[in-house]
Amino acid sequence: MLIRREGPGDVAAIRSVTAAAFRDVPHSAPPVEPGGDPGEVTLLSRLRADAAWIPALSLVAIENGLVVGHVVCTRARTDDRPALGLGPLSVLPERQRTGVGSALMHAVLGAADALDEPLVGLVGEPAYYQRFGFVPARTTGITAPDPSWGDYFQVRCLTRYAGQTGRFRYAAPFDTL
């Protein structure tokens, strides 16, 4: 498996992987159009067109020349300070639980740290994401965009984290779903 930056020719494959990964998942964002792709597919399109998109943090996993996974971090804020919002993280269903998602997570967190980003926030299953150093955001003084997310809203502090606290805000496209 190879992890690399997304290229222009990967967009359609990423869309397919994301649709497959989130189709029929109970906590997936609902389709924007009835019967359409999961909301995560629409979110990716909107993020890609937004100023919050960071090309260096859109990574694909390649096996035998095919995209089998994708992860992206986009510009977010903690009050008035920069942060990153992670997601969606997508892996083809037949490749889930084989290390593809873990490889993507390690790669994107390493890239974010190398770019001197201070922290990464995400919504996800705490039991899964704690293996990557994520902790419930409330334990760091960072408030979730939606308080009902509880411990499912998590942060990972990176090398340049300087103790910032406050309300976390994802890129604007997250608010459109």
TORKOL-4160 file (C-alpha; in steps of 0.2 Angstrom, whole numbers, padded with zeros to 4 digits, m for minus):
177
<pt num="1" X="0000" Y="0000" Z="0000"/>
<pt num="2" X="0006" Y="0018" Z="m0004"/>
<pt num="3" X="0000" Y="0033" Z="0005"/>
<pt num="4" X="0001" Y="0049" Z="m0006"/>
<pt num="5" X="m0007" Y="0066" Z="m0008"/>
<pt num="6" X="m0023" Y="0067" Z="m0018"/>
<pt num="7" X="m0020" Y="0071" Z="m0037"/>
<pt num="8" X="m0032" Y="0078" Z="m0049"/>
<pt num="9" X="m0036" Y="0061" Z="m0057"/>
<pt num="10" X="m0041" Y="0054" Z="m0040"/>
<pt num="11" X="m0057" Y="0064" Z="m0037"/>
<pt num="12" X="m0069" Y="0052" Z="m0045"/>
<pt num="13" X="m0061" Y="0037" Z="m0036"/>
<pt num="14" X="m0062" Y="0046" Z="m0019"/>
<pt num="15" X="m0080" Y="0050" Z="m0022"/>
<pt num="16" X="m0083" Y="0032" Z="m0025"/>
<pt num="17" X="m0073" Y="0026" Z="m0010"/>
<pt num="18" X="m0082" Y="0039" Z="0001"/>
<pt num="19" X="m0099" Y="0033" Z="m0005"/>
<pt num="20" X="m0096" Y="0015" Z="m0002"/>
<pt num="21" X="m0088" Y="0018" Z="0015"/>
<pt num="22" X="m0103" Y="0028" Z="0022"/>
<pt num="23" X="m0117" Y="0019" Z="0013"/>
<pt num="24" X="m0129" Y="0010" Z="0025"/>
<pt num="25" X="m0118" Y="0016" Z="0040"/>
<pt num="26" X="m0130" Y="0021" Z="0054"/>
<pt num="27" X="m0122" Y="0037" Z="0059"/>
<pt num="28" X="m0118" Y="0043" Z="0042"/>
<pt num="29" X="m0124" Y="0061" Z="0036"/>
<pt num="30" X="m0140" Y="0059" Z="0027"/>
<pt num="31" X="m0140" Y="0061" Z="0008"/>
<pt num="32" X="m0143" Y="0079" Z="0002"/>
<pt num="33" X="m0154" Y="0072" Z="m0012"/>
<pt num="34" X="m0166" Y="0058" Z="m0008"/>
<pt num="35" X="m0158" Y="0042" Z="m0013"/>
<pt num="36" X="m0142" Y="0050" Z="m0017"/>
<pt num="37" X="m0125" Y="0047" Z="m0010"/>
<pt num="38" X="m0121" Y="0049" Z="0008"/>
<pt num="39" X="m0119" Y="0067" Z="0015"/>
<pt num="40" X="m0100" Y="0064" Z="0017"/>
<pt num="41" X="m0098" Y="0064" Z="m0002"/>
<pt num="42" X="m0107" Y="0081" Z="m0004"/>
<pt num="43" X="m0097" Y="0087" Z="0011"/>
<pt num="44" X="m0080" Y="0082" Z="0002"/>
<pt num="45" X="m0086" Y="0092" Z="m0014"/>
<pt num="46" X="m0090" Y="0107" Z="m0004"/>
<pt num="47" X="m0074" Y="0106" Z="0006"/>
<pt num="48" X="m0064" Y="0104" Z="m0010"/>
<pt num="49" X="m0072" Y="0121" Z="m0017"/>
<pt num="50" X="m0069" Y="0130" Z="0000"/>
<pt num="51" X="m0054" Y="0141" Z="0006"/>
<pt num="52" X="m0052" Y="0129" Z="0020"/>
<pt num="53" X="m0046" Y="0115" Z="0009"/>
<pt num="54" X="m0028" Y="0111" Z="0012"/>
<pt num="55" X="m0021" Y="0101" Z="m0003"/>
<pt num="56" X="m0006" Y="0094" Z="0007"/>
<pt num="57" X="m0018" Y="0086" Z="0019"/>
<pt num="58" X="m0029" Y="0076" Z="0007"/>
<pt num="59" X="m0021" Y="0059" Z="0006"/>
<pt num="60" X="m0026" Y="0043" Z="m0003"/>
<pt num="61" X="m0021" Y="0025" Z="0000"/>
<pt num="62" X="m0017" Y="0016" Z="m0016"/>
<pt num="63" X="m0016" Y="m0003" Z="m0018"/>
<pt num="64" X="m0013" Y="m0011" Z="m0035"/>
<pt num="65" X="m0015" Y="0006" Z="m0043"/>
<pt num="66" X="m0032" Y="0009" Z="m0036"/>
<pt num="67" X="m0038" Y="0021" Z="m0023"/>
<pt num="68" X="m0044" Y="0011" Z="m0008"/>
<pt num="69" X="m0045" Y="0025" Z="0005"/>
<pt num="70" X="m0045" Y="0043" Z="0008"/>
<pt num="71" X="m0043" Y="0056" Z="0023"/>
<pt num="72" X="m0043" Y="0074" Z="0023"/>
<pt num="73" X="m0040" Y="0088" Z="0036"/>
<pt num="74" X="m0047" Y="0106" Z="0032"/>
<pt num="75" X="m0044" Y="0122" Z="0041"/>
<pt num="76" X="m0054" Y="0124" Z="0057"/>
<pt num="77" X="m0053" Y="0136" Z="0072"/>
<pt num="78" X="m0052" Y="0136" Z="0090"/>
<pt num="79" X="m0059" Y="0153" Z="0094"/>
<pt num="80" X="m0048" Y="0164" Z="0084"/>
<pt num="81" X="m0033" Y="0152" Z="0083"/>
<pt num="82" X="m0030" Y="0139" Z="0068"/>
<pt num="83" X="m0034" Y="0121" Z="0070"/>
<pt num="84" X="m0038" Y="0107" Z="0059"/>
<pt num="85" X="m0054" Y="0097" Z="0056"/>
<pt num="86" X="m0052" Y="0079" Z="0051"/>
<pt num="87" X="m0064" Y="0070" Z="0040"/>
<pt num="88" X="m0071" Y="0061" Z="0032"/>
<pt num="89" X="m0060" Y="0046" Z="0033"/>
<pt num="90" X="m0065" Y="0033" Z="0020"/>
<pt num="91" X="m0060" Y="0015" Z="0017"/>
<pt num="92" X="m0068" Y="0003" Z="0004"/>
<pt num="93" X="m0079" Y="m0009" Z="0014"/>
<pt num="94" X="m0069" Y="m0024" Z="0009"/>
<pt num="95" X="m0053" Y="m0016" Z="0014"/>
<pt num="96" X="m0059" Y="m0010" Z="0031"/>
<pt num="97" X="m0051" Y="m0018" Z="0047"/>
<pt num="98" X="m0035" Y="m0022" Z="0037"/>
<pt num="99" X="m0024" Y="m0007" Z="0042"/>
<pt num="100" X="m0028" Y="0005" Z="0028"/>
<pt num="101" X="m0038" Y="0018" Z="0039"/>
<pt num="102" X="m0024" Y="0017" Z="0052"/>
<pt num="103" X="m0010" Y="0020" Z="0039"/>
<pt num="104" X="m0020" Y="0035" Z="0033"/>
<pt num="105" X="m0023" Y="0042" Z="0051"/>
<pt num="106" X="m0004" Y="0041" Z="0055"/>
<pt num="107" X="0001" Y="0049" Z="0038"/>
<pt num="108" X="m0011" Y="0064" Z="0040"/>
<pt num="109" X="m0007" Y="0067" Z="0058"/>
<pt num="110" X="0012" Y="0066" Z="0054"/>
<pt num="111" X="0009" Y="0078" Z="0039"/>
<pt num="112" X="m0001" Y="0090" Z="0050"/>
<pt num="113" X="0013" Y="0090" Z="0063"/>
<pt num="114" X="0026" Y="0093" Z="0050"/>
<pt num="115" X="0016" Y="0108" Z="0044"/>
<pt num="116" X="0016" Y="0115" Z="0061"/>
<pt num="117" X="m0002" Y="0114" Z="0064"/>
<pt num="118" X="m0007" Y="0114" Z="0083"/>
<pt num="119" X="m0021" Y="0102" Z="0084"/>
<pt num="120" X="m0034" Y="0091" Z="0075"/>
<pt num="121" X="m0052" Y="0089" Z="0080"/>
<pt num="122" X="m0064" Y="0076" Z="0074"/>
<pt num="123" X="m0081" Y="0067" Z="0078"/>
<pt num="124" X="m0079" Y="0049" Z="0080"/>
<pt num="125" X="m0079" Y="0033" Z="0091"/>
<pt num="126" X="m0068" Y="0036" Z="0106"/>
<pt num="127" X="m0063" Y="0018" Z="0107"/>
<pt num="128" X="m0056" Y="0019" Z="0089"/>
<pt num="129" X="m0047" Y="0036" Z="0089"/>
<pt num="130" X="m0039" Y="0035" Z="0106"/>
<pt num="131" X="m0026" Y="0023" Z="0098"/>
<pt num="132" X="m0020" Y="0039" Z="0088"/>
<pt num="133" X="m0019" Y="0050" Z="0103"/>
<pt num="134" X="m0036" Y="0058" Z="0102"/>
<pt num="135" X="m0044" Y="0063" Z="0119"/>
<pt num="136" X="m0061" Y="0070" Z="0123"/>
<pt num="137" X="m0060" Y="0088" Z="0118"/>
<pt num="138" X="m0068" Y="0093" Z="0135"/>
<pt num="139" X="m0052" Y="0087" Z="0144"/>
<pt num="140" X="m0042" Y="0100" Z="0135"/>
<pt num="141" X="m0054" Y="0115" Z="0137"/>
<pt num="142" X="m0059" Y="0114" Z="0119"/>
<pt num="143" X="m0078" Y="0115" Z="0117"/>
<pt num="144" X="m0087" Y="0105" Z="0103"/>
<pt num="145" X="m0097" Y="0114" Z="0090"/>
<pt num="146" X="m0112" Y="0104" Z="0096"/>
<pt num="147" X="m0112" Y="0100" Z="0115"/>
<pt num="148" X="m0123" Y="0084" Z="0112"/>
<pt num="149" X="m0107" Y="0076" Z="0104"/>
<pt num="150" X="m0100" Y="0073" Z="0121"/>
<pt num="151" X="m0084" Y="0062" Z="0121"/>
<pt num="152" X="m0087" Y="0059" Z="0102"/>
<pt num="153" X="m0079" Y="0076" Z="0099"/>
<pt num="154" X="m0060" Y="0073" Z="0101"/>
<pt num="155" X="m0044" Y="0082" Z="0098"/>
<pt num="156" X="m0026" Y="0077" Z="0096"/>
<pt num="157" X="m0014" Y="0090" Z="0101"/>
<pt num="158" X="0002" Y="0091" Z="0090"/>
<pt num="159" X="0019" Y="0097" Z="0093"/>
<pt num="160" X="0015" Y="0116" Z="0091"/>
<pt num="161" X="0000" Y="0115" Z="0103"/>
<pt num="162" X="0002" Y="0129" Z="0115"/>
<pt num="163" X="m0013" Y="0126" Z="0126"/>
<pt num="164" X="m0026" Y="0135" Z="0117"/>
<pt num="165" X="m0044" Y="0132" Z="0123"/>
<pt num="166" X="m0061" Y="0138" Z="0117"/>
<pt num="167" X="m0075" Y="0134" Z="0105"/>
<pt num="168" X="m0070" Y="0123" Z="0090"/>
<pt num="169" X="m0077" Y="0128" Z="0073"/>
<pt num="170" X="m0076" Y="0117" Z="0057"/>
<pt num="171" X="m0074" Y="0124" Z="0040"/>
<pt num="172" X="m0091" Y="0132" Z="0034"/>
<pt num="173" X="m0096" Y="0117" Z="0023"/>
<pt num="174" X="m0098" Y="0106" Z="0038"/>
<pt num="175" X="m0112" Y="0117" Z="0044"/>
<pt num="176" X="m0122" Y="0114" Z="0027"/>
<pt num="177" X="m0126" Y="0096" Z="0031"/>
